[in-house]
């Protein structure tokens, strides 16, 4: 199994932008401190702070699972203040697939690639 990429799109509930930003800062700190298999973890926001997009890339399905475990209470708190749509691209392990699908994340596996 190879790299895993994911994107999450968040619609932040009214009045929750500051809380989202605080929780996101904690998530970024945790990713930097505890996620050796995280290649990319970028958070983007629209101009009025009502929507955010997180782009993630991991060196393996296990690294993605470790990241999600490291986020712990922060991820649970974020899920309470946003409406989320997500996609995962790659060959997830059965554990990763089950974990993301329980949050409504769509899984896309490789069909064709320019390179291996």
C-alpha positions as semicolon CSV with decimal commas, in nm:
position;residue;x (nm);y (nm);z (nm)
1;X;0,000;0,000;0,000
2;X;0,121;0,347;-0,082
3;X;0,054;0,708;-0,004
4;X;-0,286;0,825;0,109
5;X;-0,427;1,165;0,020
6;X;-0,737;1,321;0,165
7;X;-0,935;1,640;0,151
8;X;-1,193;1,756;0,403
9;X;-1,427;2,046;0,338
10;X;-1,576;2,214;0,644
11;X;-1,871;2,451;0,668
12;X;-1,822;2,615;1,003
13;X;-2,136;2,673;1,207
14;X;-2,233;3,034;1,281
15;X;-2,033;3,189;1,562
16;X;-1,783;2,902;1,574
17;X;-1,499;3,039;1,358
18;X;-1,274;3,135;1,649
19;X;-1,326;2,794;1,810
20;X;-1,250;2,624;1,479
21;X;-0,929;2,824;1,443
22;X;-0,819;2,741;1,798
23;X;-0,888;2,371;1,751
24;X;-0,715;2,375;1,412
25;X;-0,405;2,531;1,569
26;X;-0,402;2,248;1,824
27;X;-0,439;1,992;1,544
28;X;-0,146;2,146;1,355
29;X;0,069;2,141;1,667
30;X;-0,016;1,775;1,728
31;X;0,057;1,686;1,365
32;X;0,397;1,852;1,387
33;X;0,483;1,686;1,719
34;X;0,335;1,337;1,679
35;X;0,284;1,252;1,310
36;X;0,608;1,120;1,155
37;X;0,418;0,975;0,857
38;X;0,235;1,295;0,768
39;X;0,376;1,439;0,447
40;X;0,135;1,730;0,413
41;X;-0,129;1,883;0,638
42;X;-0,252;2,218;0,506
43;X;-0,554;2,415;0,625
44;X;-0,712;2,678;0,401
45;X;-0,999;2,916;0,488
46;X;-1,223;3,138;0,282
47;X;-1,212;3,515;0,336
48;X;-1,504;3,535;0,578
49;X;-1,397;3,236;0,789
50;X;-1,709;3,031;0,729
51;X;-1,549;2,750;0,531
52;X;-1,221;2,562;0,545
53;X;-1,048;2,295;0,342
54;X;-0,786;2,060;0,483
55;X;-0,552;1,884;0,242
56;X;-0,366;1,586;0,385
57;X;-0,108;1,342;0,256
58;X;0,038;1,044;0,441
59;X;0,311;0,796;0,354
60;X;0,085;0,499;0,438
61;X;-0,264;0,404;0,557
62;X;-0,114;0,338;0,901
63;X;0,024;0,694;0,914
64;X;-0,323;0,831;0,840
65;X;-0,472;0,620;1,120
66;X;-0,200;0,739;1,359
67;X;-0,274;1,101;1,266
68;X;-0,644;1,058;1,336
69;X;-0,567;0,892;1,671
70;X;-0,329;1,176;1,759
71;X;-0,601;1,434;1,693
72;X;-0,825;1,269;1,955
73;X;-1,052;1,514;2,133
74;X;-0,965;1,797;1,892
75;X;-1,113;1,611;1,595
76;X;-1,423;1,520;1,795
77;X;-1,468;1,884;1,895
78;X;-1,425;2,006;1,537
79;X;-1,685;1,759;1,410
80;X;-1,937;1,917;1,652
81;X;-1,899;2,268;1,507
82;X;-1,881;2,194;1,134
83;X;-2,062;2,015;0,857
84;X;-1,802;1,807;0,677
85;X;-1,757;1,643;0,341
86;X;-1,444;1,443;0,279
87;X;-1,263;1,231;0,025
88;X;-0,977;0,988;0,061
89;X;-0,764;0,885;-0,236
90;X;-0,541;0,577;-0,234
91;X;-0,544;0,215;-0,121
92;X;-0,668;0,229;0,238
93;X;-0,635;-0,061;0,478
94;X;-0,965;-0,210;0,595
95;X;-0,920;-0,028;0,928
96;X;-0,864;0,309;0,762
97;X;-1,157;0,258;0,525
98;X;-1,390;0,175;0,815
99;X;-1,264;0,471;1,016
100;X;-1,316;0,732;0,747
101;X;-1,642;0,591;0,613
102;X;-1,802;0,621;0,957
103;X;-1,755;0,997;0,916
104;X;-1,909;0,999;0,569
105;X;-1,578;1,026;0,384
106;X;-1,590;0,892;0,029
107;X;-1,308;0,656;-0,068
108;X;-1,155;0,655;-0,416
109;X;-0,903;0,387;-0,511
110;X;-0,658;0,415;-0,802
111;X;-0,789;0,347;-1,150
112;X;-0,504;0,487;-1,363
113;X;-0,185;0,673;-1,280
114;X;0,074;0,848;-1,489
115;X;0,347;0,696;-1,274
116;X;0,362;0,408;-1,026
